[in-house]
Amino acid sequence: MASLVGYLQRMTALEIIATQTIKTTQAEFIAAEKKLLECERKISHVATLASDSCVVQSIGKQLWKVSTVGLVTLESVIHLDDASGSAIRLSWRQAFKE
């Protein structure tokens, strides 16, 4: 009986840790998505972007790769329309550090 109680205590502790990890990761992911959207909105004014929030790279013909900086890294490829100044997201992915 004592070993069963010990096992249940360990499992409960692991479940609490897992739940907290999920909450923390979700908050970091949401913050990264907000940074990415902000950088995409301001892409037509590349010089005014904060260098600590994202990295912007030209990949040719009005295409730009925007990456967030932080614990969770998101990358998107956007097309910048010169006439209207609007940015259209073409692709999106989460980048994993090696």
C-alpha contacts under 8 A as a table, 3 or more apart, distances in Angstrom:
res1	aa1	res2	aa2	distance
1	M	4	L	5.11
1	M	5	V	6.38
2	A	5	V	5.13
2	A	6	G	6.19
3	S	6	G	4.96
3	S	7	Y	6.04
4	L	7	Y	5.03
4	L	8	L	6.18
5	V	8	L	5.09
5	V	9	Q	6.18
6	G	9	Q	5.09
6	G	10	R	6.31
7	Y	10	R	5.20
7	Y	11	M	6.20
8	L	11	M	5.07
8	L	12	T	6.04
9	Q	12	T	5.12
9	Q	13	A	6.18
10	R	13	A	5.10
10	R	14	L	6.20
11	M	14	L	5.09
11	M	15	E	6.15
12	T	15	E	5.05
12	T	16	I	6.24
13	A	16	I	5.16
13	A	17	I	6.29
14	L	17	I	5.09
14	L	18	A	6.11
15	E	18	A	5.04
15	E	19	T	6.10
16	I	19	T	5.17
16	I	20	Q	6.22
17	I	20	Q	5.21
17	I	21	T	6.13
18	A	21	T	5.07
18	A	22	I	6.21
19	T	22	I	5.18
19	T	23	K	6.34
20	Q	23	K	5.13
20	Q	24	T	6.19
21	T	24	T	5.17
21	T	25	T	6.07
22	I	25	T	5.18
22	I	26	Q	6.07
23	K	26	Q	5.22
23	K	27	A	6.29
24	T	27	A	5.22
24	T	28	E	6.32
25	T	28	E	5.07
25	T	29	F	6.07
26	Q	29	F	5.02
26	Q	30	I	6.17
27	A	30	I	5.20
27	A	31	A	6.22
28	E	31	A	5.10
28	E	32	A	6.18
28	E	71	L	7.24
28	E	72	V	6.37
29	F	32	A	5.10
29	F	33	E	6.24
29	F	72	V	6.02
30	I	33	E	5.10
30	I	34	K	6.27
31	A	34	K	5.12
31	A	35	K	6.31
32	A	35	K	5.05
32	A	36	L	6.15
32	A	68	T	6.44
32	A	69	V	7.99
32	A	70	G	7.55
32	A	72	V	6.29
32	A	73	T	6.84
32	A	74	L	6.69
33	E	36	L	5.00
33	E	37	L	6.19
33	E	74	L	7.12
34	K	37	L	5.17
34	K	38	E	6.20
35	K	38	E	5.11
35	K	39	C	6.22
35	K	53	S	6.43
35	K	54	C	7.33
35	K	68	T	6.65
36	L	39	C	5.17
36	L	40	E	6.15
36	L	54	C	7.19
36	L	66	V	7.23
36	L	67	S	7.03
36	L	68	T	5.96
36	L	74	L	7.16
36	L	75	E	7.77
36	L	76	S	7.97
37	L	40	E	5.04
37	L	41	R	6.14
38	E	41	R	5.17
38	E	42	K	6.37
39	C	42	K	5.19
39	C	43	I	5.95
39	C	49	L	6.76
39	C	53	S	7.95
39	C	54	C	6.72
39	C	66	V	7.35
40	E	43	I	5.10
40	E	66	V	7.28
40	E	78	I	7.65
40	E	87	A	6.62
41	R	44	S	7.70
41	R	86	S	7.82
41	R	87	A	6.90
42	K	45	H	5.50
42	K	46	V	6.79
42	K	48	T	7.75
42	K	49	L	6.89
43	I	46	V	5.25
43	I	49	L	7.76
43	I	80	L	7.81
43	I	87	A	7.37
44	S	80	L	7.45
44	S	85	G	6.33
44	S	86	S	7.87
45	H	48	T	5.69
45	H	49	L	7.12
46	V	49	L	5.53
46	V	56	V	7.70
49	L	53	S	7.96
49	L	54	C	7.73
50	A	53	S	5.70
50	A	54	C	6.99
51	S	54	C	5.86
51	S	55	V	6.67
52	D	69	V	6.60
53	S	68	T	5.87
53	S	69	V	5.40
53	S	70	G	7.68
54	C	66	V	6.74
54	C	67	S	5.38
54	C	68	T	4.19
54	C	69	V	5.26
55	V	66	V	5.75
55	V	67	S	5.11
55	V	68	T	6.30
55	V	69	V	7.17
56	V	64	W	6.74
56	V	65	K	5.77
56	V	66	V	4.63
56	V	67	S	6.53
57	Q	64	W	5.63
57	Q	65	K	5.12
57	Q	66	V	6.53
58	S	62	Q	7.57
58	S	63	L	6.18
58	S	64	W	4.56
58	S	65	K	6.31
59	I	62	Q	7.73
59	I	63	L	5.46
59	I	64	W	5.46
59	I	65	K	6.62
60	G	63	L	5.31
60	G	64	W	7.23
62	Q	79	H	5.62
62	Q	80	L	5.36
62	Q	81	D	7.17
63	L	77	V	6.73
63	L	78	I	5.67
63	L	79	H	4.67
63	L	80	L	6.46
64	W	77	V	5.58
64	W	78	I	5.32
64	W	79	H	6.43
64	W	80	L	7.55
65	K	75	E	6.90
65	K	76	S	5.75
65	K	77	V	4.55
65	K	78	I	6.52
66	V	75	E	5.57
66	V	76	S	5.32
66	V	77	V	6.33
66	V	78	I	7.62
67	S	73	T	6.67
67	S	74	L	5.62
67	S	75	E	4.31
67	S	76	S	6.58
68	T	72	V	7.77
68	T	73	T	5.26
68	T	74	L	5.48
68	T	75	E	6.62
69	V	72	V	7.50
69	V	73	T	5.97
70	G	73	T	6.07
72	V	94	Q	7.68
72	V	95	A	7.79
72	V	96	F	7.99
73	T	94	Q	5.97
73	T	95	A	5.34
73	T	96	F	7.01
74	L	92	W	7.38
74	L	93	R	5.89
74	L	94	Q	4.48
74	L	95	A	5.67
75	E	92	W	5.75
75	E	93	R	5.40
75	E	94	Q	6.13
75	E	95	A	6.56
76	S	89	R	6.78
76	S	90	L	7.29
76	S	91	S	5.43
76	S	92	W	4.27
76	S	93	R	6.41
77	V	89	R	6.04
77	V	90	L	5.52
77	V	91	S	5.27
77	V	92	W	6.60
78	I	87	A	6.16
78	I	88	I	5.32
78	I	89	R	4.33
78	I	90	L	5.30
78	I	91	S	7.18
79	H	87	A	5.59
79	H	88	I	5.19
79	H	89	R	6.52
79	H	90	L	6.90
80	L	85	G	6.45
80	L	86	S	5.90
80	L	87	A	4.55
80	L	88	I	6.55
81	D	84	S	5.76
81	D	85	G	5.24
81	D	86	S	5.48
81	D	87	A	6.33
81	D	88	I	7.99
82	D	85	G	5.05
82	D	86	S	7.53
89	R	92	W	7.52
